[in-house]
């Protein structure tokens, strides 16, 4: 699911004019340089999923529960001016954050899911803590993504459905006591 959210988030951010690329996380290697702006979307390993009863009824597939999955977006941003100050990098990261929050709402509405931002903060990647000059800023945004837990088999099948065929519905209406005046409704 997080992969699809990332793809749709990228499309929405493109519409909003955000030039950063959305990538799937966790990234295979740790950040060792500020050289690449990006938005990393992943499940939050430090977060907790919340499972609760479904808010509405569904027939097929049935839905008995909903899950709010803990997710995280990390924004790596760099101000575009040469010799930019830390404050300028942070301003760009927060500007991207604002666009991401709005785009998440659009993606959730289009998918008919729920999203709730649970927090955000500026962070320094572990491998870049000892650098003398910050060449960018990183902003971590946590959120929960709500979706239904459908009642299906492990292979993904839902309950079987069928069509009603050969059905005839007839309504008899008597106009007088002699039995005349029958009306038929439906197919014969």
PyMOL commands that set and color helices and strands:
alter all, ss='L'
color gray80, all
select helices_A, chain A and resi 2-15+86-111+126-128
alter helices_A, ss='H'
color red, helices_A
select strands_A, chain A and resi 22-24+38-43+50-53+63-77+114-123+137-150+170-171+183-184
alter strands_A, ss='S'
color yellow, strands_A
deselect
rebuild
show_as cartoon
